[in-house]
Amino acid sequence: MNEIIKKNGIKFGIIAGVIGVLITAGIYIIDLKLFTAWWLGLTSIAIYLIIGIVLMVQTRKALVNNYSFKDAFTTYFIYAIIGIAISVVFNIVLFNFIDPSAKETVKELSVEAAVEWMKKFNTPTSAIKEAVEKMEAQDQFGITEQLKGSIFSIIFSAIIGVIFAAIFKSKPKEQF
């Protein structure tokens, strides 16, 4: 594997992981209700996509436009895996060892927010009750759920990585 690809993937992965930790810690410190804010989730995704774009552009420039699809995907995938791993480890430590009561508070806030949204969409009471029971039975910040969530994040990141690799790969030399 090319050293530039490895170095950039690791460097940007650490940056993404630290940003994820800072976002989570900031929400934890400011107000746990922010964990249920849809706009904050979209903002976080946008931040990670922007970091990914910067990663891809910088790596392509460093490789002097000799950036294959495989290299581009590998760069993004390394970045994503490291960023996800750092964030998930932090979340597991925070919500299961440092402050386990916070995950119960966030669960209650999540249930309240979900009920509010379902009522806005005129969801039948029976469906709301069923959804609440499922949410209350789930430990969204438990170690197992965090690891399951990281698998979803890796799959989502792989899809984004394929798209970015197709966009940022260098054109074959004969097309220049």
N, C-alpha and C positions, 0 to 999 in steps of 0.2 A: 504494500500500500504506500502511496506517495506520502512523504512526510508533511507536505503542505496541507493535504486533505486531513490527515490525522490531527495535526497541530491546530488547524482552524476549527475542526469539528469539536475537539476537546475544549479549546478556548471559549468558543461561543456556547457550548453546552454548559460550561461552568457559569458563564455570564447569565444564561437563561435560568439555570438552577438558582443562582443567587437572587435574581430578580423575582423568581417564584417564591423564594423564602421571604424576601422583603415584602412582597405583596401580602402573603399570608400573615406575616408578623404584624404588618401595618393594620390589616383588618382586625386581627386579634386585639391589638392595642387600642385602636380607635373605637370600633363598635362591631360586635359579633353579628349584628343585623346585616352588615355589608356582605356577609357570606351568602345571603339570599338575594342580593341585588343582581338582576340579570345584566344590567349595563356594565357592571364590573367584570363579569365573566367575559362579555364580548370585548371589553377593553383589554383584558389579559390575553385573549386569543390574538387580538390585533398586535399587541406588543411582541408576542412570540413570532408572529408571521413577519413583522418588520425585522426582527433580529435575524430570522432565517433568510430573508432577502438580502440583508447586508452581508451575511455569511457567504451566500452564494456568489454575490457580486465580487466580494474581496477575493474569494478563492479562485474564481474564474480569472480575475486580473493577475493574481499571483502565478497562475499556471499559463499565462500568456495565451489565453484563448485556446488552450489545448485541454478542454474540459469535457470529457465524455459523459454520456448519460449515467453510466455506472459510477464514475467518480463523483458526479454531482449528487446522485442519490446517496452514495456512501457518506459524503460530507454531511448532508442534511440528517441522515439517520444517526450518525454518531452524535451530532448536536442534540437531536431530540432525545435519544436514550439517556445521555448524561443529564440534560436538563430535567427530564421526568424523574430520574432516579434521585437527584438531589432534592427536588420538591417533595416527592413521596416520602423519603426518609425523614425530612423535616416535619411533615404533617403527621406521620406515625409517632414520632417522638413527642411533638407538641400535644396532640390530642389523646395519646394513650399513656404517656408517662409524666409529662410536665403538668398538664391541666386536663385530666379526663372529664371534669365537670363541664368544660367548655363544649365538648362534643354533644352533650345532652342539651345544653342551651341552644346550640345551633340546630339540633334536630327539632326542638320545639319551634324555633323560629321558621325553619323550613316547612314544617307541617302547617303552621299558620299562613305562611305565604302561599303555599300550594292550595289551601282551602280558599283563600281570598281569590286567587286566579280562577279556580274552578267555579266559584260562585259567579264571577264576572261573565263566564261563558255559559251560565245556566246549566251547569252539570247537575244531573239528578242527585238528590241527597244520598241515595244508596251507593252510587258510584263514589261520591266524596268520602263516605264512611269507609268503603272498601279501600280506597287509596290511602286514607289516613292510617288504617290498620296495618297496611303493608309498610308504610313509611316508619311507623312506630316500631315495627318488628325488625327493621333493618338498622344496622350499626354503620352508617355511611363513613365514619372516620375510624372504624376498627381496622386492625392490621390487615385482615383478609379482604375487606372491602376496598381498602386503599390499594392493595396489590392487584385486585381485579380491575379497579379503575385505571391503574397504570397500564394494564394490558390494552384496554380500550384506547388510552392515550397513545400508546405505541402504534396501534393499528391506524388510528386517525393520522398520526404523524407520518406513517409510511405512505399513506395516500397523498398527503400534502407533499411529501418528499418526491413522489413520482411526478406530481404536477410541476413542482419547482425544477426537478431535474430535466424535464422536457423543455421547460422554458429557458433555463440557464445554460444548458449544454452548448458547447461550441459547435458551430456548423462544420461539417467535414471540409477539409482543406480544398478539395476540388470545387467547392461552391464559392470560394473567395474570388 
